[in-house]
Amino acid sequence: MCFSLFVNRTAGSRLLLAVGLVVLLNGCAGRLNKASQEYYAGQPREALALLEKGERFSSRNELLFLMEKGLVLHQLGNYRQSTEQLLQAAQLIDQFYFISLSEQATALATNDWLTRYKGEYSERLWVHSYLMMDYLLLGEYDSALVEAKQALKVLGRHQEALKDDYFTRALIALCFANLGEDNDAYLEYSKLARDLPDPAPVARDIVTLAGRLGMPDEVEKYRPYVVGPLAPESSELVLFVANGRIPRKQPGNFVLPPSIRFSFPYYQDQHTLQPWLRVDPPVAGMLAPVSTDMAVVAQSSLEARRVQIIARETARAAAKEALSQSVGKDHGSAAEIAVRLGLFLLEEPDVRCWQTLPGRLTLLRVPLSPGHHDLTLLVNGDTGGEQEIQLPDIELRAGQRVFRSIRL
């Protein structure tokens, strides 16, 4: 009854329109959730089918659609199609630097679900991470290096929030090394060595590169971390291993009487253990893996945005209070209460996120002699027991790297 008082009023009409939009957008998010459920139920093709119906999704969820589809295609081994989706995602993120003022004004009066999803800083980085993996798997090393340089730009903008993404940083260094860009590879490996809990996983690379670049002090510094004899660079199998699932954003709220509701998203404190990986038959000289707990990076990324979220919530609360008081002044207390109730219910935290991401990404490098190899990957996860994964036949030339992607 009370809402009908305002349906022909500007404020009331906008409010009802906002309610309708929120319901519609929540429906789109529900379809993305279903695709995620299919994916984690071991049905990636069904997940892809659901996402392909998403061509009708609102532009506000377009980035999510592209990222989810790109990752599902990667899982299915369709690396070319995966790059097509993720490149569109990267282009969309670039466009988001030009923020729509009208979109922000609408969100200020209602909630963030009405804005286009722009991706957390971590998700923006992982678009380039998966592009790097896709291109390396396709053997397109120049394109992988282009994405490595794009990833470096994202890391440079959000250095503190993303510094614990060791996997992506090692991948960037590997892209440089793969094309003989020794100076840049050395620089990235050195920065990574300073931030890793233990520099051993990258010590061999630093010693090799520093030796070629004529830096004896660096050779001396990192030589003790190299396990075994320092053999000349050999051929190598590089495995991208994904396991677990990234925690989803959760809605958080607190209320200030009489009707001010602050809402905010947060990540659950849920982490994925690093699996113990080895190959059979055993290979001497395997490097320690480099691994990223995706939850840690996602949490620090969201935390880095906390000041923006608080500022926007404060501005939105003030705008809603002003609107409620204005309606009350013009139409009485009953109308004001109705508007307050409507705005209170509209306040929902934006918990949209890239759901098909793994909980952990691990880079495992296996030095191999040139020739044919028939290997099994042995995995011990956090649930106990050993899992055996037969790797496709590997044929290596001298000095060649081959890449494989595995989701446990």
Solvent accessible surface area in square Angstrom, and as a share of the most:
residue,aa,sasa,rsa
1,M,193,0.86
2,C,36,0.21
3,F,67,0.28
4,S,71,0.46
5,L,97,0.48
6,F,4,0.02
7,V,81,0.46
8,N,122,0.63
9,R,119,0.44
10,T,89,0.52
11,A,31,0.24
12,G,3,0.03
13,S,45,0.29
14,R,169,0.62
15,L,8,0.04
16,L,66,0.33
17,L,116,0.58
18,A,4,0.03
19,V,56,0.32
20,G,42,0.40
21,L,44,0.22
22,V,12,0.07
23,V,101,0.58
24,L,105,0.52
25,L,2,0.01
26,N,65,0.33
27,G,47,0.45
28,C,16,0.10
29,A,11,0.09
30,G,24,0.23
31,R,75,0.27
32,L,6,0.03
33,N,39,0.20
34,K,119,0.51
35,A,3,0.03
36,S,3,0.02
37,Q,111,0.49
38,E,57,0.26
39,Y,15,0.06
40,Y,61,0.23
41,A,71,0.55
42,G,54,0.52
43,Q,78,0.35
44,P,27,0.17
45,R,160,0.58
46,E,80,0.36
47,A,0,0.00
48,L,23,0.11
49,A,51,0.40
50,L,38,0.19
51,L,2,0.01
52,E,80,0.36
53,K,112,0.48
54,G,1,0.01
55,E,121,0.54
56,R,180,0.66
57,F,23,0.09
58,S,24,0.15
59,S,65,0.42
60,R,66,0.24
61,N,0,0.00
62,E,64,0.29
63,L,1,0.01
64,L,3,0.01
65,F,13,0.05
66,L,7,0.03
67,M,0,0.00
68,E,4,0.02
69,K,19,0.08
70,G,0,0.00
71,L,2,0.01
72,V,0,0.00
73,L,3,0.01
74,H,13,0.06
75,Q,70,0.31
76,L,34,0.17
77,G,36,0.35
78,N,50,0.25
79,Y,44,0.17
80,R,110,0.40
81,Q,91,0.41
82,S,0,0.00
83,T,3,0.02
84,E,87,0.39
85,Q,25,0.11
86,L,0,0.00
87,L,58,0.29
88,Q,86,0.38
89,A,0,0.00
90,A,13,0.10
91,Q,106,0.47
92,L,20,0.10
93,I,11,0.06
94,D,84,0.43
95,Q,102,0.45
96,F,8,0.03
97,Y,105,0.40
98,F,170,0.71
99,I,89,0.45
100,S,38,0.24
101,L,152,0.76
102,S,84,0.54
103,E,19,0.09
104,Q,53,0.24
105,A,61,0.47
106,T,59,0.34
107,A,0,0.00
108,L,61,0.30
109,A,41,0.32
110,T,6,0.04
111,N,0,0.00
112,D,20,0.10
113,W,22,0.08
114,L,2,0.01
115,T,13,0.07
116,R,56,0.20
117,Y,12,0.05
118,K,36,0.15
119,G,8,0.08
120,E,2,0.01
121,Y,21,0.08
122,S,0,0.00
123,E,3,0.01
124,R,33,0.12
125,L,0,0.00
126,W,1,0.00
127,V,0,0.00
128,H,18,0.08
129,S,0,0.00
130,Y,4,0.02
131,L,0,0.00
132,M,0,0.00
133,M,1,0.00
134,D,0,0.00
135,Y,18,0.07
136,L,3,0.02
137,L,34,0.17
138,L,58,0.29
139,G,39,0.38
140,E,55,0.25
141,Y,69,0.26
142,D,103,0.53
143,S,36,0.23
144,A,0,0.00
145,L,15,0.07
146,V,84,0.48
147,E,10,0.05
148,A,0,0.00
149,K,97,0.41
150,Q,59,0.26
151,A,0,0.00
152,L,47,0.23
153,K,111,0.47
154,V,9,0.05
155,L,19,0.09
156,G,54,0.51
157,R,124,0.45
158,H,37,0.17
159,Q,130,0.58
160,E,129,0.58
161,A,9,0.07
162,L,0,0.00
163,K,73,0.31
164,D,40,0.21
165,D,1,0.00
166,Y,36,0.14
167,F,0,0.00
168,T,0,0.00
169,R,26,0.10
170,A,2,0.02
171,L,0,0.00
172,I,0,0.00
173,A,0,0.00
174,L,1,0.00
175,C,2,0.01
176,F,7,0.03
177,A,22,0.17
178,N,30,0.16
179,L,65,0.32
180,G,52,0.50
181,E,71,0.32
182,D,30,0.16
183,N,108,0.56
184,D,56,0.29
185,A,0,0.00
186,Y,26,0.10
187,L,90,0.45
188,E,16,0.07
189,Y,2,0.01
190,S,6,0.04
191,K,65,0.28
192,L,0,0.00
193,A,6,0.04
194,R,158,0.58
195,D,64,0.33
196,L,19,0.10
197,P,123,0.77
198,D,72,0.37
199,P,21,0.13
200,A,25,0.19
201,P,15,0.10
202,V,2,0.01
203,A,0,0.00
204,R,47,0.17
205,D,16,0.09
206,I,0,0.00
207,V,3,0.02
208,T,32,0.19
209,L,7,0.04
210,A,0,0.00
211,G,47,0.45
212,R,131,0.48
213,L,55,0.27
214,G,58,0.56
215,M,63,0.28
216,P,98,0.61
217,D,115,0.59
218,E,36,0.16
219,V,38,0.22
220,E,130,0.58
221,K,111,0.47
222,Y,9,0.03
223,R,90,0.33
224,P,107,0.67
225,Y,93,0.35
226,V,14,0.08
227,V,119,0.69
228,G,41,0.39
229,P,114,0.72
230,L,67,0.33
231,A,60,0.46
232,P,122,0.77
233,E,105,0.47
234,S,55,0.36
235,S,1,0.01
236,E,15,0.07
237,L,0,0.00
238,V,0,0.00
239,L,0,0.00
240,F,2,0.01
241,V,0,0.00
242,A,8,0.06
243,N,18,0.09
244,G,37,0.36
245,R,87,0.32
246,I,6,0.03
247,P,3,0.02
248,R,84,0.31
249,K,9,0.04
250,Q,47,0.21
251,P,73,0.46
252,G,8,0.07
253,N,66,0.34
254,F,105,0.44
255,V,77,0.44
256,L,81,0.41
257,P,117,0.73
258,P,107,0.67
259,S,23,0.15
260,I,42,0.21
261,R,40,0.15
262,F,32,0.13
263,S,3,0.02
264,F,61,0.25
265,P,9,0.05
266,Y,88,0.34
267,Y,19,0.07
268,Q,81,0.36
269,D,119,0.62
270,Q,73,0.33
271,H,90,0.40
272,T,18,0.10
273,L,113,0.56
274,Q,80,0.36
275,P,6,0.04
276,W,148,0.52
277,L,16,0.08
278,R,88,0.32
279,V,4,0.02
280,D,65,0.34
281,P,80,0.50
282,P,114,0.71
283,V,34,0.19
284,A,96,0.75
285,G,39,0.38
286,M,53,0.23
287,L,20,0.10
288,A,48,0.37
289,P,42,0.26
290,V,9,0.05
291,S,14,0.09
292,T,1,0.00
293,D,22,0.12
294,M,0,0.00
295,A,1,0.01
296,V,52,0.30
297,V,0,0.00
298,A,1,0.00
299,Q,46,0.21
300,S,39,0.25
301,S,0,0.00
302,L,2,0.01
303,E,99,0.44
304,A,55,0.43
305,R,45,0.16
306,R,53,0.19
307,V,118,0.68
308,Q,92,0.41
309,I,8,0.04
310,I,100,0.51
311,A,60,0.46
312,R,63,0.23
313,E,12,0.06
314,T,73,0.42
315,A,46,0.36
316,R,4,0.01
317,A,14,0.11
318,A,62,0.48
319,A,36,0.28
320,K,22,0.09
321,E,39,0.17
322,A,61,0.47
323,L,51,0.25
324,S,2,0.01
325,Q,99,0.44
326,S,55,0.35
327,V,10,0.06
328,G,12,0.12
329,K,178,0.76
330,D,101,0.52
331,H,73,0.33
332,G,32,0.31
333,S,84,0.54
334,A,60,0.47
335,A,1,0.00
336,E,39,0.18
337,I,116,0.59
338,A,8,0.06
339,V,4,0.02
340,R,34,0.13
341,L,100,0.50
342,G,6,0.06
343,L,6,0.03
344,F,53,0.22
345,L,112,0.56
346,L,11,0.05
347,E,4,0.02
348,E,62,0.28
349,P,7,0.04
350,D,22,0.11
351,V,35,0.20
352,R,10,0.04
353,C,5,0.03
354,W,1,0.00
355,Q,12,0.06
356,T,2,0.01
357,L,1,0.00
358,P,0,0.00
359,G,1,0.01
360,R,30,0.11
361,L,2,0.01
362,T,0,0.00
363,L,6,0.03
364,L,1,0.01
365,R,22,0.08
366,V,0,0.00
367,P,31,0.19
368,L,11,0.05
369,S,69,0.45
370,P,76,0.48
371,G,25,0.24
372,H,105,0.47
373,H,33,0.15
374,D,86,0.45
375,L,4,0.02
376,T,23,0.14
377,L,0,0.00
378,L,14,0.07
379,V,3,0.02
380,N,45,0.23
381,G,39,0.38
382,D,98,0.51
383,T,130,0.76
384,G,52,0.50
385,G,59,0.57
386,E,83,0.37
387,Q,87,0.39
388,E,123,0.55
389,I,35,0.18
390,Q,111,0.49
391,L,3,0.02
392,P,80,0.50
393,D,92,0.48
394,I,0,0.00
395,E,111,0.50
396,L,6,0.03
397,R,170,0.62
398,A,85,0.66
399,G,57,0.55
400,Q,44,0.19
401,R,37,0.14
402,V,18,0.10
403,F,7,0.03
404,R,69,0.25
405,S,35,0.22
406,I,22,0.11
407,R,49,0.18
408,L,59,0.29
